[in-house]
Amino acid sequence: MEGDFERKTKVRSAHSFDSKQRTEDVKTQEELTFSDMHISRQVLEGLNKNGYLKPSPIQLEAIPIGKCGIDMVIQSKSGTGKTLVFGIVMLESIDLEISTVQGLILAPTREIAFQNAHVIYTIGSELPGLNVQVFIGGLPVDTDLSKCKSCHIAVGTPGRVKQLIEKNALKTKTIRLFILDEADKLMEDSFADDVMWIFSQMQLTKQVLAVSATYPEVLANLVSRYMQKPSFVRLGHHQPTLLGVKQFVFRVAYHPMAQQQAKNKFEILLKMLKVIEFGQCMIFTNLQTRAESLAAQLSSNGHAALSISGSQTQTKRLQTLLKLRQYQCKILVATDLAARGIDAEHIDLVIHMDVPRDAATYLHRVGRAGRFGAAALTCTIACEGNELTELRSIITKTRASVRILACDHLAPKDHDSSQPETLLTIQALDSLWLTLPELEGTGLEGEGMADSLLSNIEHDFQPGLQDSTRALLPQGNKRKNKPRAKTVLKTNDTEDELEQAVTQLNIAVKEEQPTRPTQQEWSDWYQYWMSYMRRNKALIEQQEYLRLMCSDIR
């Protein structure tokens, strides 16, 4: 548990495509397997041995680029296989005959660092002599000093890695691949200085990969400073949650007493856990003390639960996550410490007892459910008033479609008293989601229908983009004709003055002639138009007019 990873790969680590129904955003149209991607024999054997057979879209797009040694920004939804992308690229780039650090992976939390190391050791199980070490705070630094000597791949948090470099224990001159996992978090003020310092200690010729599920443009520009002509691989950033995850909100009446308000929320939570049939559940709260007390309350009410928070020792936190991954923990109450990077296949229910502090945290919490395109649901229990206002703001930023769940939907159906009570399945709530009203006040009502229509419009417009979209160009984009220059010829003009007057007249005539836009200008306008339509979904009321335009283009 202190950072040494033994070769224990008996348990399959991959999410099997065939074990359950998967959504389209983790499937590729091409019938390809990892064996078709020119991956080295030993790495391919490790993939196959642990159940990794078919690549997801982000893996299919990003792995070939990464293997070419190109700097890259990788952004994809949570649960689509980003860790495997840089894991394969890392294993393909190291030389096992050189017993020095050749790859460095930075992660914002200790738990993500351990998980990354586990994935790399799993798929590298057929590489003889592979040495992956984890360097994180909360564990003795003296142990880390000895582990640096023969390490091929170092995975750690910025603070401990910086400490080891300063002690001259972790050599950086031989590092050829530098990976920023959860890069948006690493670019925040609490990590940015350490990350920049670590970056400055390495050779300029290294390859850099930045990976995250949420990637604001401001942070993308900042990360680009670390890179040389980076390639951007961004999939699904217009809809940042997996299609199989249905999002709900349960509204609770406001109460001036915080204690009573918490009690009302807890009653709703108990009802959900009693009525909904789920594999594993994660419950998020904003406070460490709240996580521990909530787990104790659930256990006393017949729902065995564990908790994880920053106030616990590192050993206890790792033990808890191990139980979650091994399906020995049914319910986990967590702070946002576990909102990022944690991969447990059986989590299909996520409940927010507190509204998260920002949109990025909300997306990462939701991303713990429905891993690799499985069906799942999330529900935010929010009080009327400030909490619901904050949630509306988050939903508007994430462009998610959130439906309102009520007590009537959780009421058990009438049944024979001699028969066991029927539970609501995830699939049943998935079907119910379509019939429920959307959370009002977000400006995204009808978002699902609008996205579907815009997708059809884009599909119809693309083939005729070179010729047909000229008819849609706004008049304001055309260059305005300048008034014709007035040329007055005097009888005593010299020959030079006459030539100058004629030249001026020719220039005026050329400026009057309309300039035909280039193909790039048409494409830029088209992309702007699509972006404008996505930002203004209220215009969806004009769908009949848009369909008419599409039919004309055909």
Helices and strands as residue ranges (DSSP letters): G 24-26, G 34-37, H 41-49, H 57-67, E 72-75, H 82-93, E 103-106, H 110-123, E 132-135, H 141-147, E 153-156, H 158-166, E 177-181, H 183-186, H 189-200, E 207-212, H 217-223, G 224-226, E 231-234, E 245-252, H 258-275, E 280-284, H 288-300, E 305-308, H 314-325, E 331-334, G 336-338, E 347-352, H 359-366, G 371-373, E 376-383, H 386-398, E 402-405, H 407-410, H 426-433, H 447-461, G 462-464, G 468-472, G 475-477, H 495-512, H 519-535, G 537-542, H 543-553
